[in-house]
């Protein structure tokens, strides 16, 4: 992954108490894994419940 051009946000989302499921298709392992990892990081930073 390039690591540049990533979206940034100053918006604070409080996901405390939320349970979120990430559903992903298998298309290209490296790209899919990167997208899933990014989604998990965003959910963790919002304070959602982690299953794992």
N, C-alpha and C positions, 0 to 999 in steps of 0.2 A: 504494500500500500504506500502511496506517495507521502502521506502524512501532512500534506499542505492542502489548503482549500476546504478544510473541514469546517462545517458550520459552527458558529459560536453563538451563545445566547447569554444574556444577562437575566433572563426570566428565571425566577425560582419557582419550581413546581414542588409542592408538598404531596408526596405520594404515601405518606405515613398511613399504615393500615390497609393499603391496597394490595391485593393479590393479582398479579399480572402473569399471563401466559404468553410466551413468544412462540408463534407458529412460523416455521420456515420451511421452504421447499429446498430440495437438493438440486442445485443447478451447477455451480462451480464451487468446489470445496473451499478454496482459498478465499474467494469473495464472500461466500455465504458465511463462513466462520468469522470473517471480519465484521460483517453486518450484524451478526448475532452478538459478538463480543461488544460492539458499540451500543447495541440496544441494552445489553445487560449493564454496562457502565452507566448509561443514562438512567436506567431504572434504579440502580444502586444509589446514584447521587440524588435521586428524588426521594429516597427513603422507603421504597417499596419493600415488601416482604420477600426475602430470598429463600428459594427452595433449593438447597443443594449442598 
